[in-house]
């Protein structure tokens, strides 16, 4: 085969010989590019055809409730009272919760606040 190519190149002039060699190597490069492109396309097409993984249906698998939160209700629940509300409070009901402010020394604070307020009001022209 090389002898055949050598005989053809001997018959061509020197200027045309460079052009024939360039065309020959260019066509080989073009063929290689086409072959790589076709092989890449077929390889990528075969990757797309991979079947998806099926869900494990064994009895010891993870349950749906463990993976996902339950759905929320479409309504808002009403106010939940922790104790029964009373309409009327008696004195015996109030005694545990009531503190007389005068017994805990509030009178001294009240006198101080009133004195300060009077001083401020007296200094206003």
C-alpha positions, 0 to 999 in steps of 0.5 A: 500500500505504501508503494502504491502511495509512493508511486502516486506521489512520484507522478505529482509535481512538488507543489501539488505533492504538499497539497495532496499530503495536506488533504490526505492528513486532513481527511484522516483527522476529519474521519477520526473526529467523526468516529470520536463524535459518533462513539461519544453520542452512542455512549451518552445515549446508552447512559440515558437508557439506564433503568431507575432503581426500584423501591425496596419492597421487603418487609424490613424496609423503611416505612413511609411514616418514618421518612415523611412528616404527616400531612397538616390539617386544613383547619386551625384548632380552637383555643384549648382551655386548661381549666374551667373559667369562672364567671364569678370569683368569691373572696375565698377564690381570690385569697391565694392570688391577691397581695395587698400592695400596702402590706408589702411596703408599697406605701413608701414607694408611692409616697416617694413617687408622689413627692417626685411628681409634685417637685417636677410639677412645681418647677414648671413655670 
